[in-house]
Amino acid sequence: MSETPAPLLDVRGLRKYFPIVKGMFRRKAGAVRAVDDVSFTVNEGETLGLVGESGCGKTTVSRCILRAIDPTAGQVLYRTRVGEIVDLAPMSRRDLAPLRQEIQMIFQDPFGSLNPRMTLLDNVGEPLLVNGVRSRVQRMDRVAELLRLVGLRPEFMHRFPHAFSGGQRQRIGIARALATNPRLVVADEPVSALDVSVQAQVLNLLLELQKSLRLTFIFVAHDLSVVRHISDRVAVMYVGQLVELAPTAAVFERPQHPYTAALMRAVPVPDPRVRNDDGILRGEVPSPAAPPSGCYFHPRCRFAEDQCRQEAPLLRETSPGHFARCHFAGHLELGPG
């Protein structure tokens, strides 16, 4: 009987606090808890959707995983190509260098992420050059292959980014992310800056690439319809914490956290006779610099009780594979999303 392989990525107790300094002597007066005790796993070949309101910490989580910023605490366990489990969180830049080609990122702004003074050959081929491919002919061959892979013509490699539409630029960004044959790709809202029709094309391209190249995605987004289309599992964040984690169908059909249910009901329905007033969240999102006591969501929750105000809930499993950070998860009548 074969053993189940370890997850490709295992994030445990991840925290990222940004210090608040004041005064002439720049003394620390507090901290912004951008990411506050986040844990999840990502299996090889799956897509995990990371969703939440703006400022909830989802992009900070992705940047900590990539080590674009250093986490304050926690572990980021990654299974390398040779099967070794390594913790990315404490690693030095020198030790991270060989692993960076296995973990790549697709950025939100397809134009801002490309150097306008470089041709596509140089933009897409730069990761190859950094990783030791010195031959220009070899880089041209690989860039031509990558452009075909994302649906662009190889002769475009001698043009500059300004000559392309938004959707084409994002395809260029995807090609650059795939240049080093990565295993894990973090996509930070890759379609939010695109027209709806172009969004569908890019999403379908990502799905095709995932199947053909056996990619694993962490898909950061705030558009729930996009997440539903592309994700195998969904992780919902609120004020730096993970409040729900479950397979996509379970999250949309049987949400266990009031915040998740409210997010689902906030999605517009193309029917003027349908009213979703009960899904409107009252109040404002708390500041991560001064989160409320107990459950962070209790000031906006219509089910809140004294326990919610005094005691912080744990992320617990309410049904097989379904986790929620709520004292009453599994006992509330939230209805389908």
ChimeraX attribute file (.defattr): number of C-alpha atoms within 10 A of each C-alpha:
attribute: neighborCount
match mode: 1-to-1
recipient: residues
	/A:1	3
	/A:2	4
	/A:3	5
	/A:4	6
	/A:5	10
	/A:6	15
	/A:7	16
	/A:8	21
	/A:9	22
	/A:10	19
	/A:11	22
	/A:12	16
	/A:13	14
	/A:14	22
	/A:15	23
	/A:16	24
	/A:17	19
	/A:18	14
	/A:19	14
	/A:20	13
	/A:21	13
	/A:22	11
	/A:23	8
	/A:24	6
	/A:25	7
	/A:26	9
	/A:27	11
	/A:28	11
	/A:29	10
	/A:30	14
	/A:31	15
	/A:32	17
	/A:33	23
	/A:34	23
	/A:35	29
	/A:36	23
	/A:37	18
	/A:38	21
	/A:39	19
	/A:40	16
	/A:41	16
	/A:42	20
	/A:43	15
	/A:44	18
	/A:45	17
	/A:46	20
	/A:47	24
	/A:48	27
	/A:49	27
	/A:50	27
	/A:51	26
	/A:52	25
	/A:53	16
	/A:54	13
	/A:55	16
	/A:56	24
	/A:57	26
	/A:58	29
	/A:59	21
	/A:60	19
	/A:61	24
	/A:62	20
	/A:63	17
	/A:64	21
	/A:65	24
	/A:66	21
	/A:67	19
	/A:68	10
	/A:69	14
	/A:70	17
	/A:71	23
	/A:72	17
	/A:73	17
	/A:74	19
	/A:75	21
	/A:76	25
	/A:77	20
	/A:78	25
	/A:79	17
	/A:80	15
	/A:81	12
	/A:82	6
	/A:83	11
	/A:84	9
	/A:85	17
	/A:86	16
	/A:87	15
	/A:88	21
	/A:89	23
	/A:90	17
	/A:91	13
	/A:92	10
	/A:93	10
	/A:94	8
	/A:95	11
	/A:96	15
	/A:97	12
	/A:98	10
	/A:99	16
	/A:100	17
	/A:101	20
	/A:102	17
	/A:103	21
	/A:104	23
	/A:105	22
	/A:106	23
	/A:107	20
	/A:108	20
	/A:109	19
	/A:110	23
	/A:111	21
	/A:112	11
	/A:113	14
	/A:114	23
	/A:115	14
	/A:116	14
	/A:117	11
	/A:118	15
	/A:119	18
	/A:120	28
	/A:121	24
	/A:122	22
	/A:123	22
	/A:124	28
	/A:125	26
	/A:126	17
	/A:127	19
	/A:128	21
	/A:129	14
	/A:130	10
	/A:131	13
	/A:132	8
	/A:133	14
	/A:134	11
	/A:135	10
	/A:136	14
	/A:137	10
	/A:138	13
	/A:139	21
	/A:140	17
	/A:141	13
	/A:142	19
	/A:143	25
	/A:144	22
	/A:145	16
	/A:146	24
	/A:147	23
	/A:148	13
	/A:149	18
	/A:150	21
	/A:151	13
	/A:152	17
	/A:153	13
	/A:154	19
	/A:155	11
	/A:156	16
	/A:157	21
	/A:158	12
	/A:159	13
	/A:160	18
	/A:161	24
	/A:162	14
	/A:163	11
	/A:164	14
	/A:165	13
	/A:166	19
	/A:167	20
	/A:168	19
	/A:169	21
	/A:170	27
	/A:171	25
	/A:172	27
	/A:173	25
	/A:174	28
	/A:175	26
	/A:176	27
	/A:177	24
	/A:178	27
	/A:179	20
	/A:180	18
	/A:181	14
	/A:182	20
	/A:183	21
	/A:184	27
	/A:185	22
	/A:186	24
	/A:187	24
	/A:188	21
	/A:189	20
	/A:190	24
	/A:191	25
	/A:192	15
	/A:193	16
	/A:194	18
	/A:195	11
	/A:196	10
	/A:197	9
	/A:198	16
	/A:199	17
	/A:200	15
	/A:201	13
	/A:202	20
	/A:203	17
	/A:204	14
	/A:205	16
	/A:206	19
	/A:207	16
	/A:208	15
	/A:209	16
	/A:210	18
	/A:211	12
	/A:212	9
	/A:213	13
	/A:214	15
	/A:215	21
	/A:216	23
	/A:217	28
	/A:218	21
	/A:219	25
	/A:220	24
	/A:221	24
	/A:222	19
	/A:223	15
	/A:224	17
	/A:225	11
	/A:226	18
	/A:227	22
	/A:228	16
	/A:229	13
	/A:230	19
	/A:231	21
	/A:232	17
	/A:233	23
	/A:234	26
	/A:235	25
	/A:236	24
	/A:237	23
	/A:238	25
	/A:239	25
	/A:240	27
	/A:241	24
	/A:242	27
	/A:243	28
	/A:244	26
	/A:245	29
	/A:246	24
	/A:247	17
	/A:248	21
	/A:249	14
	/A:250	17
	/A:251	25
	/A:252	21
	/A:253	14
	/A:254	19
	/A:255	30
	/A:256	31
	/A:257	25
	/A:258	28
	/A:259	23
	/A:260	25
	/A:261	20
	/A:262	20
	/A:263	21
	/A:264	19
	/A:265	21
	/A:266	17
	/A:267	14
	/A:268	11
	/A:269	11
	/A:270	7
	/A:271	7
	/A:272	7
	/A:273	7
	/A:274	9
	/A:275	11
	/A:276	13
	/A:277	10
	/A:278	10
	/A:279	17
	/A:280	11
	/A:281	17
	/A:282	10
	/A:283	9
	/A:284	8
	/A:285	18
	/A:286	16
	/A:287	16
	/A:288	22
	/A:289	16
	/A:290	11
	/A:291	16
	/A:292	16
	/A:293	14
	/A:294	15
	/A:295	22
	/A:296	23
	/A:297	24
	/A:298	22
	/A:299	17
	/A:300	16
	/A:301	18
	/A:302	12
	/A:303	10
	/A:304	17
	/A:305	12
	/A:306	9
	/A:307	13
	/A:308	21
	/A:309	16
	/A:310	13
	/A:311	12
	/A:312	17
	/A:313	17
	/A:314	14
	/A:315	21
	/A:316	16
	/A:317	16
	/A:318	16
	/A:319	12
	/A:320	7
	/A:321	11
	/A:322	19
	/A:323	24
	/A:324	27
	/A:325	23
	/A:326	24
	/A:327	19
	/A:328	17
	/A:329	21
	/A:330	16
	/A:331	9
	/A:332	12
	/A:333	11
	/A:334	17
	/A:335	12
	/A:336	14
	/A:337	18
